[in-house]
Amino acid sequence: MRQIITTPTQLSEIMRIRRGARNVSQQTLAAQLGLSQGRLSVIEGDPTNLSIGRLLLIAKLLGFELVIQDRTDAPTTAGW
């Protein structure tokens, strides 16, 4: 699956869909993350303040990888 995410709402939806598709409960994923189920529910509802480290761990646990690439409509920046 390849999905371009541009808003926290999209991230939230994708996380919930993938978790459900893998039959992983919030309780189970929360335990793997060292969080309470309630905290994971808040994160899934609004991932706006999710740290990069936690996002990477959630992605790994849900079988995703994060890729950063140039936007097709953005000019490239020399020096990167």
N, C-alpha and C positions, 0 to 999 in steps of 0.2 A: 504494500500500500504506500502510495506517495501522496502526501497531503501538505499543501502550503497553508501555514497558519499565520494570520495577520492580526488576530484579536484574541484577548484572553477568553472570550466566549467560545471561540472555535476550539481552543486548547481544552477547555472544560468539557465540551461535548465529545471530543475525540478520546479524552481520558476515560470518561464514563462508558462510551461505546466499547472501547477496547477491553476495559475491565470486565464488562458484562459478557463480551464475546469469549473471553478466556475463563468465564465462570469463576471469577475471583471476587469475593465479597469485599466490601469496604473494610470490614473488620480484619480480614486476612491481609489485605494490602497495607492497611494502617500498621499492623503488627510488624510487617516486613520493613516498614519505614521508621518504626519506633515512635509512632504517633497513636493518639486515640482515634477511634472511629469518628468521633465528632469533629476532630481537627481535620481529618481527611475529607469529611463531608464539606467543611468550609472551603478547603482548598479546591475541591472539585466544583463547588458552586461559584467560586471567584478566585482563579489562580493569579490574579494581578500581582500579588506580593510574594509569589513563589520564588525562592532563591534558585539560582542556576544549579547549584549542587543538588538540591532536592528535585528539581526538574529532571536532571540527568539520571538520578536514581529511579524516579518514577518511570521514566522512559525505559530504562534497562529492565525493570521489573515487569513492565507491560510488553516487552519485546520490541521496543522501538529503538531507533538510533536518531540522534539529532544531526542534521547536516546544515552547514551554513554555506550559502552560495550566493553569487551575484544575482540580483534581480534581472530579469530579462529586459526590463525597461529602464534600468539604471546605468549610468555611465560607469565604466571601470575606474578605479582609483589606482594610480601608479604608486609603487612603493610598498604595496601589501605583499 
